[in-house]
Amino acid sequence: MERRARTLKYILVLLLILILSIVAAASIGAAKISLKDTGLILVSLIPGLNRFVDVSRLDPQDIVIISQIRLPRILLAIFVGIALASAGVIFQGLFRNPMADPFVIGVSSGAALGATIGLVFIGGAGLLGISTTAVFALIGALTTTFLVYSIARTRGKVSVITLLLAGIALSAMLGSITYFIMIFKVSDMAKVVFWVMGGLTSASWSSFFIVAPLITVLVIISGFFMMDLNVISLGDERATQLGVQTDKIKKTMLVMASFTAAVAVSVSGIIGFVGLITPHILRLIVGPDHKILYPTSALAGGIALLLSDTIARTILMPREIPVGIITSIIGVPFFLYLLVKSKRQIFKV
């Protein structure tokens, strides 16, 4: 009961921060819209609540800017952040190492190669409203994940060490292929580099309505394994003694986390440090219990990426920079600071 109350308290605080962040992000941009008008427009878009607000006096252009341009990007940023952070919690718990992130098994390299192929050789409108780049990025990420699992799997069991080594090796190879294509197609190099740096410039309602349900389902299903992850964090031998089917649970959660990260990366490009730092910060705040850490890290990841994307699209207006640059600039120094200040906590698993 106490744990449930703590979890609810943290979630309510994070939800409040998230709502305030959405309103602030929606009001900021090349077209300045007041916080009051932004709030009214956002409420008018919520079924059931729209009857309590009157937006007839507002500028129709402001309504279009928020509802059709800014809001899809804001919501997509939140869901991508949720996906990366929740996947980060799972990877750190499974590897019993807070230094792990969703890309340790080659998800990012596979997505980068797939996106490069889509950008350079295919082009076109894509599938079901999703760009060709996103489709090929998803295929590349999932294919790489499958290859890494196949290499690491021996007699039905997956070795974590072999998994990591296979991920590193495949990442190096796929990265080399990506760079070769970039050199071979110099005219398309700028597009590839911009995608690899991560960004949400192509956000739309169609991409959101495809990606958001997938991420929601994957995150919710993974949440049911958090008690098992708590036990696995004690060590495989101890987990087996307590009746947890470690190999089966590990395999299931690795697949779920990799697929979650792959879906996010397919629409956002490579965005680093959200899945690495967010779970670590929340672990210092809420503790190592994954039943609390998982939902709070997911919400914090959504907030972190939303704020980072808002900075990315406004700091050099009217120009825009890839959000991956912002997450790295903010994330690296902050992570190094935490690393120095809390060495003992970082390596306690």
C-alpha positions as CSV (number, residue, x, y, z in Angstrom):
1,M,0.0,0.0,0.0
2,E,2.8,2.4,0.9
3,R,4.6,1.6,-2.4
4,R,1.4,2.3,-4.3
5,A,0.9,5.6,-2.6
6,R,4.5,6.6,-3.4
7,T,4.1,5.6,-7.0
8,L,0.9,7.6,-7.3
9,K,2.5,10.7,-5.8
10,Y,5.4,10.6,-8.1
11,I,3.2,10.0,-11.2
12,L,0.8,12.8,-10.3
13,V,3.7,15.3,-9.9
14,L,5.2,14.2,-13.2
15,L,1.8,14.4,-15.0
16,L,1.4,18.0,-13.7
17,I,4.9,18.9,-15.0
18,L,4.0,17.2,-18.3
19,I,0.8,19.1,-18.7
20,L,2.5,22.4,-17.9
21,S,5.3,21.5,-20.4
22,I,2.8,20.8,-23.1
23,V,1.1,24.2,-22.7
24,A,4.4,26.0,-22.6
25,A,5.8,24.1,-25.6
26,A,2.6,24.7,-27.7
27,S,2.8,28.5,-27.1
28,I,6.5,28.9,-28.0
29,G,7.5,29.2,-31.7
30,A,7.9,31.6,-34.6
31,A,4.3,32.7,-34.1
32,K,3.9,33.9,-30.5
33,I,0.7,32.7,-28.9
34,S,-0.2,33.6,-25.3
35,L,-0.4,30.9,-22.6
36,K,-4.0,31.7,-22.0
37,D,-5.0,31.3,-25.7
38,T,-2.9,28.2,-26.0
39,G,-4.6,26.6,-23.0
40,L,-8.0,27.4,-24.5
41,I,-7.1,25.9,-27.8
42,L,-5.7,22.8,-26.2
43,V,-8.8,22.3,-24.1
44,S,-11.0,22.9,-27.1
45,L,-9.4,19.9,-28.8
46,I,-10.3,17.5,-25.9
47,P,-13.6,15.7,-26.5
48,G,-16.0,16.4,-23.7
49,L,-14.2,19.5,-22.5
50,N,-14.5,21.5,-25.7
51,R,-18.1,22.5,-24.8
52,F,-16.8,24.5,-21.8
53,V,-14.5,26.8,-23.8
54,D,-15.2,29.4,-26.6
55,V,-12.4,29.9,-29.1
56,S,-14.5,31.9,-31.6
57,R,-12.7,35.1,-30.7
58,L,-9.3,33.6,-31.2
59,D,-7.2,33.9,-34.4
60,P,-8.1,30.9,-36.7
61,Q,-4.4,30.8,-37.8
62,D,-3.3,30.3,-34.1
63,I,-5.7,27.4,-33.8
64,V,-4.3,25.8,-37.0
65,I,-0.7,26.3,-35.9
66,I,-1.3,24.6,-32.5
67,S,-3.7,21.9,-33.6
68,Q,-2.0,20.9,-36.9
69,I,1.7,21.8,-36.5
70,R,2.8,22.0,-32.9
71,L,0.6,19.5,-31.1
72,P,1.4,16.5,-33.3
73,R,5.1,17.1,-32.8
74,I,4.7,17.7,-29.0
75,L,2.7,14.5,-28.6
76,L,5.1,12.5,-30.8
77,A,8.1,13.8,-28.7
78,I,6.4,12.7,-25.5
79,F,5.7,9.2,-26.8
80,V,9.2,8.8,-28.3
81,G,10.7,9.9,-24.9
82,I,8.4,7.5,-23.1
83,A,9.6,4.6,-25.4
84,L,13.3,5.4,-25.0
85,A,13.2,5.9,-21.2
86,S,11.1,2.7,-20.6
87,A,13.4,0.7,-22.8
88,G,16.3,2.1,-20.9
89,V,14.9,1.0,-17.6
90,I,14.5,-2.6,-18.9
91,F,18.0,-2.7,-20.4
92,Q,19.6,-1.4,-17.3
93,G,17.7,-3.8,-15.1
94,L,18.4,-6.9,-17.3
95,F,22.1,-6.0,-17.7
96,R,22.3,-5.0,-14.0
97,N,24.2,-1.9,-15.2
98,P,22.8,1.7,-15.1
99,M,25.2,2.5,-17.9
100,A,23.2,0.5,-20.4
101,D,20.8,2.1,-22.9
102,P,18.3,1.0,-25.5
103,F,20.9,1.0,-28.3
104,V,23.5,-1.4,-26.8
105,I,22.5,-4.2,-29.1
106,G,22.6,-2.3,-32.3
107,V,19.1,-0.9,-32.6
108,S,20.4,2.6,-33.5
109,S,23.0,1.4,-36.1
110,G,20.4,-0.8,-37.8
111,A,17.9,2.0,-37.8
112,A,20.5,4.4,-39.3
113,L,21.4,2.0,-42.1
114,G,17.7,1.4,-42.9
115,A,17.0,5.1,-42.9
116,T,20.0,5.8,-45.1
117,I,18.8,3.2,-47.6
118,G,15.3,4.7,-47.5
119,L,16.6,8.3,-48.0
120,V,19.2,7.6,-50.7
121,F,17.8,4.7,-52.8
122,I,14.0,4.5,-52.2
123,G,12.3,7.8,-51.5
124,G,8.5,8.1,-52.0
125,A,5.6,8.6,-49.7
126,G,6.0,5.6,-47.5
127,L,3.3,3.3,-46.0
128,L,0.1,4.3,-44.2
129,G,1.2,7.9,-43.7
130,I,4.7,6.9,-42.4
131,S,7.6,8.0,-44.5
132,T,9.8,5.6,-46.4
133,T,12.7,6.6,-44.1
134,A,10.7,5.6,-41.0
135,V,9.6,2.3,-42.5
136,F,13.2,1.3,-43.5
137,A,14.6,2.5,-40.2
138,L,12.1,0.2,-38.4
139,I,13.0,-2.7,-40.6
140,G,16.7,-2.0,-40.1
141,A,16.4,-1.8,-36.3
142,L,14.3,-5.0,-36.0
143,T,16.5,-6.9,-38.4
144,T,19.6,-6.0,-36.5
145,T,17.9,-7.0,-33.2
146,F,16.9,-10.3,-34.7
147,L,20.5,-11.0,-35.9
148,V,22.0,-10.1,-32.5
149,Y,19.6,-12.4,-30.7
150,S,20.3,-15.2,-33.2
151,I,24.1,-14.8,-32.6
152,A,23.7,-14.7,-28.8
153,R,21.3,-17.6,-28.6
154,T,22.8,-21.0,-27.7
155,R,20.6,-24.0,-26.9
156,G,17.6,-21.8,-26.3
157,K,19.5,-19.5,-23.9
158,V,20.7,-16.0,-24.5
159,S,24.0,-14.9,-23.1
160,V,24.1,-11.3,-22.0
161,I,27.8,-11.0,-22.6
162,T,27.5,-12.5,-26.1
163,L,24.5,-10.3,-26.8
164,L,26.5,-7.1,-25.9
165,L,29.6,-8.2,-27.9
166,A,27.4,-9.1,-30.9
167,G,25.7,-5.8,-30.7
168,I,29.0,-3.9,-30.6
169,A,30.3,-5.8,-33.5
170,L,27.2,-5.4,-35.7
171,S,26.9,-1.8,-34.8
172,A,30.5,-1.2,-36.0
173,M,29.8,-3.0,-39.3
174,L,26.5,-1.4,-40.0
175,G,27.9,2.0,-39.1
176,S,30.7,1.5,-41.7
177,I,28.2,0.5,-44.4
178,T,26.1,3.7,-43.6
179,Y,29.2,5.9,-43.9
180,F,30.2,4.2,-47.2
181,I,26.7,4.9,-48.6
182,M,27.0,8.5,-47.5
183,I,30.4,8.9,-49.2
184,F,29.1,7.1,-52.3
185,K,26.0,9.4,-52.4
186,V,27.5,12.8,-51.3
187,S,24.5,14.7,-52.6
188,D,22.3,13.0,-50.0
189,M,24.8,13.2,-47.2
190,A,23.2,16.2,-45.5
191,K,19.8,14.5,-45.3
192,V,21.3,11.3,-43.8
193,V,23.4,13.3,-41.3
194,F,20.3,15.3,-40.2
195,W,18.3,12.1,-39.7
196,V,21.0,10.4,-37.8
197,M,21.3,13.3,-35.4
198,G,17.7,12.9,-34.5
199,G,14.7,15.1,-35.0
200,L,10.9,15.4,-35.1
201,T,10.5,17.7,-38.0
202,S,8.5,15.2,-40.0
203,A,5.9,14.8,-37.2
204,S,2.3,14.6,-38.3
205,W,-1.0,13.3,-37.0
206,S,-0.8,10.3,-39.3
207,S,2.6,9.2,-38.0
208,F,1.5,9.9,-34.4
209,F,-1.7,7.8,-34.6
210,I,0.4,4.8,-35.9
211,V,3.3,5.1,-33.6
212,A,1.6,6.1,-30.3
213,P,-0.7,3.0,-30.0
214,L,2.2,0.7,-30.7
215,I,4.4,2.4,-28.0
216,T,1.4,2.4,-25.6
217,V,0.8,-1.3,-26.0
218,L,4.5,-2.3,-25.7
219,V,5.1,-0.1,-22.7
220,I,2.0,-1.4,-20.9
221,I,2.8,-5.0,-21.6
222,S,6.4,-4.6,-20.4
223,G,5.1,-3.0,-17.2
224,F,3.7,-6.4,-16.2
225,F,7.2,-7.8,-15.9
226,M,8.6,-5.3,-13.5
227,M,8.3,-7.6,-10.4
228,D,10.3,-10.2,-12.3
229,L,12.8,-7.6,-13.3
230,N,13.2,-6.7,-9.6
231,V,14.1,-10.3,-8.9
232,I,16.4,-10.7,-11.9
233,S,18.3,-7.6,-10.7
234,L,19.4,-9.7,-7.7
235,G,21.2,-12.1,-10.0
236,D,20.3,-15.0,-12.3
237,E,21.0,-17.6,-9.6
238,R,19.0,-15.9,-7.0
239,A,16.1,-15.3,-9.4
240,T,16.0,-18.9,-10.4
241,Q,15.9,-19.9,-6.7
242,L,12.9,-17.7,-6.3
243,G,11.1,-19.4,-9.1
244,V,11.6,-16.9,-11.9
245,Q,12.1,-18.3,-15.4
246,T,15.1,-16.0,-16.0
247,D,15.9,-17.1,-19.6
248,K,12.3,-16.8,-20.8
249,I,11.7,-13.5,-19.0
250,K,15.0,-12.0,-20.3
251,K,14.2,-13.1,-23.8
252,T,10.7,-11.6,-23.7
253,M,11.8,-8.3,-22.2
254,L,14.7,-7.9,-24.5
255,V,12.4,-8.3,-27.5
256,M,9.9,-5.9,-26.0
257,A,12.4,-3.3,-25.1
258,S,14.2,-3.5,-28.5
259,F,11.0,-3.3,-30.4
260,T,9.8,-0.3,-28.3
261,A,13.1,1.5,-29.0
262,A,13.0,0.5,-32.7
263,V,9.5,2.0,-33.1
264,A,10.6,5.2,-31.5
265,V,13.8,5.5,-33.5
266,S,12.0,4.9,-36.8
267,V,10.2,8.3,-36.5
268,S,12.7,10.3,-34.6
269,G,16.2,9.3,-35.7
270,I,18.9,8.6,-33.3
271,I,18.3,10.5,-30.0
272,G,20.9,9.7,-27.4
273,F,20.9,9.9,-23.6
274,V,17.2,10.0,-23.0
275,G,17.1,6.2,-22.4
276,L,20.4,6.3,-20.5
277,I,20.2,9.3,-18.2
278,T,16.4,9.5,-17.4
279,P,16.2,6.1,-15.7
280,H,19.4,6.9,-13.8
281,I,18.2,10.2,-12.4
282,L,14.8,8.7,-11.4
283,R,16.7,5.8,-9.8
284,L,18.4,8.3,-7.5
285,I,15.0,10.0,-6.7
286,V,12.6,7.1,-6.4
287,G,14.9,4.2,-5.7
288,P,15.7,0.9,-7.5
289,D,12.2,-0.7,-7.3
290,H,11.2,-1.2,-10.9
291,K,7.5,-1.1,-10.0
292,I,8.0,2.6,-9.2
293,L,11.0,3.3,-11.4
294,Y,9.5,2.1,-14.7
295,P,6.3,4.4,-14.8
296,T,8.1,7.4,-13.4
297,S,11.1,7.1,-15.8
298,A,8.7,6.7,-18.8
299,L,6.9,9.9,-17.9
300,A,10.1,11.7,-17.1
301,G,11.5,10.6,-20.5
302,G,8.5,12.1,-22.3
303,I,9.0,15.4,-20.4
304,A,12.8,15.4,-21.1
305,L,12.4,14.9,-24.8
306,L,9.5,17.4,-25.1
307,L,11.6,20.1,-23.4
308,S,14.7,19.2,-25.5
309,D,12.7,19.3,-28.8
310,T,11.2,22.7,-27.8
311,I,14.7,24.1,-27.3
312,A,15.8,22.5,-30.6
313,R,13.1,24.2,-32.6
314,T,13.2,27.6,-30.9
315,I,16.8,28.4,-29.8
316,L,17.9,29.5,-33.3
317,M,14.5,30.5,-34.8
318,P,13.7,30.4,-37.6
319,R,16.4,27.7,-38.1
320,E,16.0,24.4,-36.4
321,I,18.7,22.0,-35.0
322,P,18.4,18.3,-34.5
323,V,17.1,17.4,-31.1
324,G,19.8,14.7,-30.7
325,I,22.3,17.6,-30.4
326,I,20.4,19.1,-27.6
327,T,20.0,15.9,-25.6
328,S,23.8,15.2,-26.0
329,I,24.8,18.8,-25.0
330,I,22.6,18.6,-21.9
331,G,23.0,14.9,-21.2
332,V,26.7,14.4,-21.4
333,P,27.9,17.0,-18.8
334,F,24.9,16.1,-16.5
335,F,25.7,12.4,-16.7
336,L,29.4,13.0,-16.0
337,Y,28.5,15.1,-13.0
338,L,26.3,12.4,-11.7
339,L,29.0,9.8,-12.4
340,V,31.5,11.8,-10.3
341,K,29.1,12.7,-7.5
342,S,27.5,9.3,-7.0
343,K,30.0,6.5,-8.1
344,R,28.8,4.1,-5.4
345,Q,25.1,4.4,-6.3
346,I,25.8,4.0,-10.0
347,F,27.5,0.7,-9.6
348,K,25.0,-0.7,-7.1
349,V,22.7,-3.0,-9.0
